[in-house]
Amino acid sequence: MDEKKKEKTKEVVKERYSQIAKEVGSCCPICAPCGFDAIEQAKKIGYSEEELKNIPETAIIGLGCGNPTALAELKEGETILDLGSGSGIDVFLAAKRVGKTGYVIGVDMTEDMVKKAKETVIRYGYKNVEFRVGEIENLPVEDSSIDVVISNCVINLSVDKLKTYQEVFRVLKPGGRVLISDLVTEGELPEDIKHSFEAWAGCIAGALEKKEYLNTIKNAGLKDITVVSEKLFSEPEMDNRLLEKIISLQVKAYK
Ligand SMILES: C[S@@+](CC[C@H](N)C(=O)[O-])C[C@H]1O[C@@H](n2cnc3c(N)ncnc32)[C@H](O)[C@@H]1O
């Protein structure tokens, strides 16, 4: 992809998630059909009722494709980084798991998402979380400072996935780990979908073929790469040609 197209893609993605951040809960006809129930959607994604009861409702907007904190074996006192944290669902879940002695940082390039997440922090008085505006390809995070990097349905949106995983490698402490939930494909996508900005912002067009995705993680220097779980992903009104082609993948790896 040339630089011009990369910039345009990034802008379309930002616009899409900015709109969702501003309009979620107000029956936004662009981001979701009226009557969209984010809690029900979150349960479908894989969050338990118990987990959802224990975090602020403003953090639940039903955008992920898995439940990374349930698989990451987070421990008290650990420092966690969530890539593309959105309104913060996984940050607040992680904060509960790492406790008062731990710390969770969420990074997202969409200012309106970060604003929404920060409002939740203030409203509920969280002391062990922080949200930063930034790009996952150029993380505003110190070298070797993170125990666990998590992410939920974000890296497929990146225009430079190798750079993103290289950044993950940079910020992880030696021995640190990642637990990433993301969308990948089984085989090639139809050409028109691959070139649609709309489909990119909808987490489809930017998804890599599974083998290429796992190779990207390896090429960034991470090791012991394991697919923890995977299943076919579909949405209501999804293009028929995508059925059985999109996979929600949860992958673990170490620095
Ligand atoms: C599908 S949403 C997922 C949000 C959140 N992880 C969740 O599960 O609810 C994707 C999020 O990633 C952010 N994002 C997309 N590309 C990004 C990038 N290159 N750098 C930082 N954030 C990005 C978007 O702004 C959006 O908030």
The ligand as a Gaussian input file, in Angstrom:
#p B3LYP/6-31G(d) Opt

LIG

0 1
 C      -12.771000      -2.517000      16.641000
 S      -12.332000      -1.289000      17.792000
 C      -11.900000      -2.282000      19.220000
 C      -11.858000      -1.487000      20.507000
 C      -11.554000      -2.295000      21.753000
 N      -10.310000      -3.023000      21.633000
 C      -12.698000      -3.240000      22.076000
 O      -12.502000      -4.448000      22.022000
 O      -13.778000      -2.738000      22.377000
 C      -10.780000      -0.741000      17.190000
 C      -10.107000       0.373000      17.989000
 O       -8.739000       0.451000      17.581000
 C       -8.377000       1.802000      17.359000
 N       -7.335000       1.793000      16.335000
 C       -7.438000       1.363000      15.053000
 N       -6.261000       1.457000      14.405000
 C       -5.381000       1.974000      15.308000
 C       -3.991000       2.325000      15.245000
 N       -3.302000       2.156000      14.126000
 N       -3.408000       2.841000      16.350000
 C       -4.125000       3.025000      17.491000
 N       -5.440000       2.725000      17.601000
 C       -6.062000       2.192000      16.539000
 C       -9.663000       2.473000      16.931000
 O       -9.614000       3.838000      17.177000
 C      -10.705000       1.737000      17.787000
 O      -10.917000       2.368000      19.003000

